[in-house]
Amino acid sequence: MSPSTVQLPSSVQVINVGLPLFESSIRDQGTPVVGVDWRIPAGGDSEVVAALARLYGPKSKVIDAANEEVVRRLNDGVPLLRGIEAASEVIPDMGDRTVLHCGPGIPWAEMCDPLQRSIKATVTAEGWADTVEVAHQMAAAGDVDLRAANEHDTVVPMASSLGPSAPVYVVTNDAGGTTAFSSLNQGSGAVAWFGVDRDEAIARLRFLQSEVGPVLGEAIRSLDGVDVFSLAAQGVPMGDDVHMRTQATTNLFLRDLLPALVRSSHSSAPEVASFLSANHLMFLNIAMAAAKSLVMWAGEVADSSIVTTMCRNGTTYGIRLPNRDDQWFLAESPPVQDSLYYPGQGPETSAPDIGDSAVLELIGLGGPAAANSPAVAGFLGGHMSDAIRATEAMQKICAGESKRFRLPILDNVGTPVGVDVRRVVETGITPKVNTGIVHRFDGSGQVGAGVATAPIECFVDALMGLDQRID
């Protein structure tokens, strides 16, 4: 008998794993191909791959149980805005000459220019110095106690700093017994949180203390506790990411405040109301304090691989894991990559990523909510599909999904919650943070906004530390 003839298939279905060059070459030849985006875990670093194998293998039982509890706390906590108080009256260990600043702790000499300017404005507004030049001398000489706000249950956005007299939001999470604080948003223009130390910025700080704090505090107390994330959950379907864009949520909050503001007996109530109505980022600081109250509770869970602190000071980028004795894992603060600039501005005038607002990305807002925000899509290519991809990237590195923040554009799926360092290091995908951009050196203020990508190095260090700690 003659040997049987081999019949070749008339069509071939191709699956390409890894290098996209092969995929595009096959497609260019008119052949259908399915691409699988796969890379060697941890870039092929043998020590890190071995740590991943242990943390996903024999150590995973204790980690997964801890992560489940962390995600539960991030979902089940109910942060309530209780009022506004002077920082020295409520923030733990706030001394008479203490100034809290954004990001990890850092010496004065290593601070970026915008943060130094913000601190000089704060020192002058507190009345410790007559001019910003004297304030500079005081800070450089160590006459001001400079501390990281995150180490005092506090978060501040952009290049913010705050002194003992500053009014702060007080947010409680009764389920976890935690209380967190944040500064009042300073609004737009020549303001200290944008790295401005001119007279206008100092005047704005004093206006917040003498006028906005008392009027707004009275109105908030009349509401007997504001469910912060109930408002945010309404704002997300309206286009907010509650980080870069908070207009809808701010308007919902102002609606609730309106009766109390109208009834206010303060002589400055009309001026304060005008300021609040013109400040589209007013709700940002409130949401940050609410997020901080949740990650503080989550931070009490031992042996979790989920990030509970993520912040930047314009020089360093820092993260912390739960129950790590407040150990920081640091990397260089990156530039803000996907950006839109004001005329005449660009990367050469932009300070590196700065602020504590990345706490929002840890609880399901900001980058995780990008898919439903046309405003965020504008910084990622201009199409909603670009914003959807940003949310999908966060899904790959998060341990769970939000029960309260829903994305109508994705069939009401919950936003990703709980950034897991194992997934970050395995995939090489780091969180993307929606943020503003301030001038690098001249104190002129905001120059644009964009989306910053976190550096991988601090996540790798945190992963290796976790591997060493868990037996």
Secondary structure as UniProt FT lines:
FT   STRAND          14..17
FT   HELIX           20..28
FT   TURN            29..30
FT   STRAND          33..36
FT   HELIX           41..44
FT   HELIX           46..56
FT   TURN            57..59
FT   HELIX           60..76
FT   STRAND          79..86
FT   HELIX           87..90
FT   TURN            92..93
FT   TURN            96..97
FT   STRAND          98..101
FT   HELIX           108..110
FT   HELIX           113..125
FT   TURN            126..127
FT   HELIX           132..140
FT   TURN            141..142
FT   STRAND          145..148
FT   HELIX           149..152
FT   STRAND          154..155
FT   TURN            158..159
FT   STRAND          161..162
FT   TURN            164..165
FT   STRAND          167..173
FT   TURN            174..177
FT   STRAND          178..183
FT   HELIX           192..194
FT   HELIX           199..207
FT   HELIX           208..212
FT   HELIX           213..222
FT   TURN            223..224
FT   STRAND          226..227
FT   HELIX           228..235
FT   HELIX           236..238
FT   HELIX           247..263
FT   TURN            267..268
FT   HELIX           269..278
FT   TURN            280..281
FT   HELIX           282..298
FT   TURN            299..300
FT   TURN            302..303
FT   STRAND          309..313
FT   STRAND          316..320
FT   TURN            322..323
FT   TURN            325..326
FT   STRAND          329..332
FT   STRAND          338..341
FT   TURN            343..344
FT   HELIX           347..349
FT   STRAND          354..355
FT   HELIX           357..362
FT   TURN            363..364
FT   HELIX           367..372
FT   HELIX           374..377
FT   TURN            378..381
FT   HELIX           384..397
FT   STRAND          398..407
FT   HELIX           408..410
FT   TURN            411..412
FT   STRAND          413..420
FT   HELIX           421..427
FT   STRAND          432..439
FT   STRAND          446..453
FT   HELIX           457..469
//
